[in-house]
Amino acid sequence: MDKYIVKAGDKHEKSWLRLFRHKPQKIEVKGVTEDLIREAAAKTQGFSGREIAKLMASVQAAVYGSKDCELTPGLFREVVDYKVAEHQQRRRLAAGDEQKQNA
């Protein structure tokens, strides 16, 4: 049980390998307010849990891809708006496929 539960994720690599790894930068959250989170929640109404998880993974990727590794309100809104547009397009395509199948 220890091997598979308690020590899961422990890596037993040689110490010299650790020298070549760098720790990921820490994300700095600047100006993301509760109101902004509520706004995003309203925009993502109807998203599945999987879509929300992918949204947050996209936010994280956008932050790590940014110059300063900062999550700003603008970057957060940009990713949310992109994912909302993607969701709407997917729904339109699915609706079109349903109409073709019913015809």
Buried (B, 14 or more C-beta within 10 A) or exposed (E): EEEEEEEEEEEEEEEEEEEEEEEEEEBEEEEBEEEBEEBBEEBBEEBEEEBBEBBEEBBEEBBEEEEEEBBBBEBBBEBBEEBBEBBEEEEEEEEEEEEEEEE
